[in-house]
Every structure is written in C-alpha cells, then in structure tokens.
Amino acid sequence: MPRIAIVTDSTCDRGPAALAALGVTMVPLKVHFGDETFRDWTDLTPEAFYPRLRAAAQLPTTSQPTPGEFAEVYQRLADEGAEGIVSIHLSAKLSGTCESAIMAASTAPVPVRVVDTAFVSCGMDFAIDAACTVRDADGYLDAVEKAAAESASRTELFFVLDTLDYLVKGGRAGRAQGLAAALLNIKPVLQVTGGVIEPFKKSKGTAKAIREMAEHVADRSKKLGPLRIVVVHAVAQNLADELSNAIRSAGTEIATLSCDEIGSVIGTHVGPRAVGVAYAPAG
C-alpha cells in the first residue's frame, strides 16, 4: 500500500504536539520583532507571544516559509519512505506559503500535491483531519488530496476581534477595514470566504457578536446536519468558553466541539482577545 505523508503549516494553530500525534509534519511561518525572528509555535508559544505583542512599540511582521524550507521537509519525508506528499496550507490570498510549497514541489523527489484550503487557523483543521483519515485507510495520493480539498470546500469560518487595529496595520483587513467604530463599541463579525477576510455583520459589543456567531452556527446546523466545530481564541479562554456555551445553548446539532489557541503568526494580525469558530458537516 502507498505511504502518503501529510504536511501543513503552523497557521493551522494545532500546535506541534497535536500535529505529531496525527502524524502530520508542520512547517512553521515566522514572526519578526525587529531583528529577532521566531518560528511560529516552535520558538514562540501563544503564552509567550501575546504579552510581548502587547508590549511591543512596533507591530511585529510575519513571513512565510521559503521554498528551500519546504524542499528540505519534502526530501526528508521521501528519504523516510513517503511515496507521495499532500501539503495543506492557509489561503494563498493571505500568504505566499502555498507559492513556496508549489515551488518546492516542482523539484521534490516524490509527487507533492499542494492544497490551498482558502482558510486560516481552525478553518484548516477539517482538511487536515480528512486527509489523515484517508491516509490511514491506505488511500492513494489522489484520494488524500481530494479528501482535503473537498473538506475545505465544506468549511466555514467566522470570528470577532477586540480591535481591527492589528488586521489593518498588518494589511489583511481587505473590505473589513473601517467597519469598526470603537467609540460606539461596535464589534464586526468577520468571515473568511473565497480565501479573503470579509465583513459579515456588525454587533454592539463582544457579547452580542458572540451570540450572533453562535446563532449563525446553529442555523447552519439545521441545514447541514450535525457539525464538527472548533473554537479558537487569542489568550481569551473566557470568550472561547462563552462562545462554546452559546453554540450549545442555541440548539446547534453538534458532532464534536473542541477548542484551540491562536498562535503568533495569526495572532499578529488578529490581536489579543480574538475569538472565532470554524465548522464543517460531520457527514
């Protein structure tokens, strides 16, 4: 049977230990504080990152892995016996990570299929899980790639930020720029759709934004059936708990519900106290 390796990048916000338990290789993006460079989730945990972000006089910058870094990983996996590789990454419209992976794939010693999930953070989870399921059933390269791509196509992701400042300064706001009116405590609910960040609706305060996200998830479950749900947060466990409880209270049909933290690369753009939810049909 073929041995297919699965690669992803650190912006899935699963963390190295969780990905290693799945048998998935993680290639980290980087965060730069001035002259200092840290590998996301490897050199810098969320617990260490957010206090530093709050104290920084200047917003850190982020960068994608180089083609050479992907090439090293692909070569190592081939040397370890992989006959093919499925490489699953964040939206190509938000990062050059997919481009680096594609460049490395062109010279890899085994076939590499690069999957653009069109999402970030927990929105990538379902594609990774689907790929692992087919791989573990001894699926061939085409089947593993197809499972990841189809799962990504059925995923939806929504989030609310404490402030849009980080998203705007980091150049990722898109059409969401200018949505928030801080003096009126307006909190925009944003969505990732078509690989970019778009406004979904405006809410008066974080509590209402969380409630409206939860009600939307519940409505979607009525149409899609039981959902696999992942809630993420940026050092805001209380908000993650509030959102998880609101999703349950709204009558959502839940297959699974888990919670993850947002790492330093995504955290650079969303800032502290961001909270979001991604979901996909369980069937």
Sequence and secondary structure as in RCSB ss.txt:
>XXXX:A:sequence
MPRIAIVTDSTCDRGPAALAALGVTMVPLKVHFGDETFRDWTDLTPEAFYPRLRAAAQLPTTSQPTPGEFAEVYQ
RLADEGAEGIVSIHLSAKLSGTCESAIMAASTAPVPVRVVDTAFVSCGMDFAIDAACTVRDADGYLDAVEKAAAE
SASRTELFFVLDTLDYLVKGGRAGRAQGLAAALLNIKPVLQVTGGVIEPFKKSKGTAKAIREMAEHVADRSKKLG
PLRIVVVHAVAQNLADELSNAIRSAGTEIATLSCDEIGSVIGTHVGPRAVGVAYAPAG
>XXXX:A:secstr
   EEEEEEGGG   HHHHHHHTEEEE  EEEETTEEEEBTTTB HHHHHHHHHH SS  EEE   HHHHHHHHH
HHHHTT SEEEEEES TTT SHHHHHHHHHTT SS EEEEE S  GGGGHHHHHHHHHHHHTT  HHHHHHHHHH
HHHT EEEEE S SHHHHHTT  GGGTT   GGGTEEEEEEEETTEEEEEEEEESHHHHHHHHHHHHHHHHHHH 
SEEEEEEESS HHHHHHHHHHHHHTT  EEEEEEEE  HHHHHHH TT EEEEEEE  
